Amino acid sequence: MYFLGLLSLLVLQSKAFKTNFPDETIAELSVNVYNQLRAAREDENILFSPLSIAIAMGMVELGAHGTTLKEMRHSLGFDSLKNGEEFTFLKDLADMATTEESHYVLNIANSLYVQNGFHISDKFLQLVKKYFKAEVENIDFSQSAAVAAHINKWVENHTNNMIKDFVSSRDFGALTHLALINAIYFKGNWKSQFRPENTRTFSFTKDDESEVQIPMMYQQGEFYYGEFSDGSNEAGGIYQVLEIPYEGDEISMMIVLSRQEVPLVTLEPLVKASLINEWANSVKKQKVEVYLPR
């Protein structure tokens, strides 16, 4: 039986989604995006959807050429795919993730706002609708306040009113010609519920070694769990991986943490694309005590 107290990293992992593309393509995309966000926001907590970002960038990539296209494909981890295959890959992945037969709710919506009078090729518009089911709307960006309100309403409608004030009037102006907007909404129930009466207050150590008191959800049960070595003394040499499934076993949350009190920044370099699939395939079901920040 193990005690899990320090949350380090969350990765959404689905074993039910099977595509004709290499499994590591999804993991590579997740890690690449995470590393870029972490470099830009070293002192912040990060919550993001790799699929959402990939879809938004995929729409941009449809209009890219030459060096720009090459650099975009590389940054998104699509080098192993033939040119153009990534669009089919993203479409298939989004279609499978948003199937109505799932036990969870995942809505993905895309919208393309074009300045009145600005010409966009018909081929580009056809492709963004084909691969990303994007809505296309002409708009007057010089009316920045009205545009922001209009887009924010669209985002609210596609995220069950969970995301508000996504953009502001400062984001648009007379020089704006195009805006690509992606919204994603997820709602799922844990397969094994955390009972509210079991929530307890514990000390949580931050990267700067200061402590804060936070509520920790708790439960004991059988979960997929494993311990892995990084082959050195870094991050204590041993780190833990826990997988907590949502109802339906179609999607799960994967948590990675060290068994010793080390900063998150020490553990983060361990996370590689090839390791994510290894973790998913290597964890074994066993009895675990889970403490998770609420």
C-alpha positions in Angstrom: 0.0 0.0 0.0 1.4 3.4 -1.0 0.9 6.9 0.1 0.6 9.5 -2.6 0.8 13.0 -1.3 2.6 15.3 -3.7 1.0 16.0 -7.1 3.6 16.7 -9.8 2.1 16.4 -13.3 -1.2 15.5 -14.9 -1.5 13.8 -18.3 -4.7 12.8 -19.9 -4.3 9.3 -21.3 -6.8 7.3 -23.3 -6.3 3.6 -24.1 -9.5 3.4 -26.0 -8.5 5.7 -28.9 -6.8 3.8 -31.7 -5.6 5.6 -34.8 -3.6 4.6 -37.9 -0.8 6.8 -36.7 2.1 6.1 -34.2 1.0 6.3 -30.6 4.0 8.5 -29.8 2.6 11.2 -32.1 0.0 12.1 -29.4 2.6 11.9 -26.6 5.2 13.9 -28.6 2.7 16.7 -29.2 1.7 16.8 -25.5 5.4 17.0 -24.3 6.4 19.6 -26.9 3.6 21.9 -26.1 4.1 21.5 -22.4 7.8 22.3 -22.7 7.1 25.5 -24.7 4.5 26.7 -22.2 6.7 25.9 -19.2 9.6 27.9 -20.8 7.3 30.9 -21.1 5.6 30.6 -17.7 8.2 29.2 -15.3 6.5 30.3 -12.1 2.9 29.5 -13.0 0.7 26.4 -12.8 -0.1 25.1 -16.3 -3.4 23.6 -17.5 -3.8 23.0 -21.2 -5.2 20.8 -23.8 -2.6 19.5 -26.3 -5.4 18.5 -28.7 -7.0 21.9 -28.5 -3.7 23.7 -29.3 -2.9 21.2 -32.1 -6.2 21.8 -33.7 -5.8 25.6 -33.6 -2.3 25.4 -35.0 -3.5 22.8 -37.6 -5.9 25.4 -38.9 -3.0 27.9 -39.2 -0.8 25.2 -40.8 -3.3 24.8 -43.6 -2.3 28.2 -44.9 1.4 27.9 -44.2 4.2 27.2 -46.8 7.9 26.8 -47.0 10.0 27.3 -43.9 7.0 28.3 -41.8 5.3 25.1 -42.6 8.4 23.0 -41.8 8.9 24.7 -38.5 5.3 24.3 -37.5 5.2 20.6 -38.3 8.5 20.1 -36.3 7.3 22.1 -33.2 4.0 20.0 -33.2 5.8 16.7 -33.5 4.5 15.8 -36.9 7.9 15.1 -38.6 7.2 11.4 -38.7 4.0 11.9 -40.7 3.8 12.6 -44.4 2.9 16.1 -45.4 -0.8 16.6 -44.9 -1.3 13.4 -42.8 -1.5 15.4 -39.6 -4.9 16.9 -40.7 -6.4 13.5 -41.0 -4.8 12.5 -37.7 -6.2 15.5 -35.9 -9.7 15.0 -37.4 -9.8 11.3 -36.5 -8.6 12.0 -33.0 -11.2 14.7 -32.4 -14.0 12.6 -33.9 -13.1 9.6 -31.6 -12.7 11.8 -28.5 -16.1 13.5 -29.0 -18.2 10.4 -29.8 -21.7 10.5 -28.4 -21.2 6.9 -27.1 -18.7 7.9 -24.5 -19.4 8.0 -20.7 -17.9 11.5 -20.5 -18.6 14.8 -22.3 -16.0 16.3 -24.5 -16.9 19.1 -26.9 -14.5 20.6 -29.4 -15.5 23.7 -31.4 -13.6 25.8 -33.9 -14.4 29.2 -35.4 -12.7 31.4 -38.0 -13.5 35.1 -37.9 -12.5 37.0 -41.0 -12.3 40.8 -41.5 -15.0 42.1 -43.8 -13.6 42.4 -47.3 -10.4 40.4 -46.5 -10.0 37.6 -49.1 -9.5 34.0 -47.9 -9.0 31.4 -50.6 -11.9 29.1 -51.1 -9.6 26.0 -50.8 -8.5 27.1 -47.4 -12.0 27.6 -46.2 -13.1 24.2 -47.6 -10.2 22.5 -45.8 -10.8 24.1 -42.4 -14.4 23.0 -42.6 -13.5 19.5 -43.8 -10.8 18.7 -41.2 -11.8 20.9 -38.2 -15.5 21.6 -38.8 -14.8 25.2 -38.3 -17.5 27.9 -38.4 -16.5 30.8 -40.7 -17.9 34.3 -40.1 -17.1 37.7 -41.5 -16.8 40.4 -38.9 -15.6 44.0 -38.5 -12.6 44.0 -36.2 -12.5 47.8 -35.9 -15.5 47.4 -33.6 -13.3 45.7 -31.1 -15.7 45.8 -28.1 -18.5 44.2 -30.1 -16.2 41.6 -31.6 -14.8 40.6 -28.1 -18.4 40.3 -26.8 -19.4 38.2 -29.8 -16.5 35.8 -29.5 -16.8 35.5 -25.7 -20.4 34.6 -26.1 -19.4 31.9 -28.7 -16.8 30.5 -26.2 -19.3 30.5 -23.4 -21.8 28.6 -25.5 -19.3 25.9 -26.4 -17.8 25.4 -22.9 -21.1 25.1 -20.9 -20.5 28.7 -19.7 -17.3 27.7 -17.9 -15.0 30.0 -19.8 -15.9 33.7 -19.7 -14.1 36.8 -20.9 -11.8 34.7 -23.1 -10.8 37.7 -25.2 -10.9 41.5 -24.6 -11.3 44.5 -26.9 -7.6 45.0 -26.6 -7.0 41.8 -28.6 -8.5 43.3 -31.8 -8.1 46.4 -33.9 -8.3 47.9 -37.4 -5.2 45.9 -38.4 -6.7 42.5 -37.4 -7.7 40.5 -40.4 -8.2 37.0 -39.0 -8.9 35.2 -35.7 -8.9 31.5 -35.1 -10.7 30.4 -32.0 -10.8 26.9 -30.5 -12.9 25.9 -27.5 -12.8 22.6 -25.6 -15.0 21.5 -22.8 -14.6 18.3 -20.7 -16.7 16.8 -18.0 -16.3 13.3 -16.5 -16.9 11.5 -13.3 -14.3 9.4 -11.5 -14.9 5.7 -11.8 -14.1 5.5 -8.1 -15.5 8.6 -6.4 -13.7 10.7 -3.8 -16.2 11.0 -0.9 -16.5 14.7 0.3 -16.4 13.6 4.0 -12.9 12.1 3.4 -11.3 15.4 2.3 -8.7 16.4 4.8 -6.4 19.5 5.2 -2.7 18.8 4.7 0.5 20.8 4.2 1.5 21.1 0.5 5.1 22.0 -0.2 5.6 24.4 -3.2 8.7 24.6 -5.4 10.2 27.4 -3.3 9.9 25.0 -0.3 7.2 27.1 1.4 4.2 25.3 2.7 0.5 26.0 2.3 -2.5 24.3 3.8 -4.8 22.9 1.2 -7.8 20.4 1.2 -6.8 16.9 0.0 -9.3 14.5 -1.4 -8.7 11.0 -0.2 -9.6 7.4 -1.0 -8.1 4.0 -0.8 -8.7 1.4 -3.6 -7.2 -0.5 -6.4 -5.6 1.6 -9.1 -3.0 1.2 -11.8 0.3 2.2 -10.2 4.0 1.8 -10.8 7.4 2.9 -9.7 10.1 3.8 -12.2 13.8 4.7 -12.0 15.4 7.5 -14.0 18.8 5.7 -13.8 20.4 8.4 -11.7 20.1 10.1 -8.3 18.1 13.0 -9.8 14.6 13.3 -8.5 15.5 10.8 -5.9 16.1 8.2 -8.6 12.6 6.8 -8.2 9.3 8.4 -9.2 5.8 7.1 -9.1 3.0 7.0 -11.7 -0.7 6.6 -10.8 -3.5 6.3 -13.3 -7.1 7.2 -12.1 -9.8 6.3 -14.6 -13.0 8.1 -15.3 -16.3 6.3 -15.7 -16.3 4.0 -18.8 -12.6 3.4 -18.7 -12.2 5.3 -21.9 -10.1 8.1 -20.5 -8.0 8.5 -17.4 -5.8 10.9 -15.5 -2.2 10.0 -15.1 -0.3 11.5 -12.2 3.5 11.6 -12.0 5.4 12.4 -8.9 8.6 11.7 -7.0 8.7 9.5 -3.8 11.0 12.1 -2.3 10.4 15.8 -1.6 12.0 17.4 -4.6 10.8 20.4 -6.7 8.6 19.8 -9.6 11.2 21.3 -11.9 13.6 18.5 -11.1 11.0 15.9 -12.1 9.8 17.6 -15.3 12.8 16.7 -17.5 11.9 13.0 -17.0 8.7 13.4 -18.9 9.4 12.3 -22.5 7.0 11.2 -25.2 8.3 7.7 -25.3 7.8 7.3 -21.5 4.1 8.2 -21.5 3.1 5.1 -23.5 5.6 3.1 -21.4 3.9 4.2 -18.2 0.5 3.4 -19.5 1.6 -0.1 -20.5 3.6 -0.8 -17.4 1.5 0.2 -14.4 -0.2 -2.6 -12.5 -3.4 -2.7 -10.5 -2.7 -2.7 -6.8 -4.0 -1.2 -3.6 -3.1 2.4 -3.2 -3.9 5.3 -0.8 -4.5 8.4 -2.8 -4.3 12.0 -1.6 -5.1 14.5 -4.3 -5.4 18.3 -4.1 -9.0 19.3 -4.5 
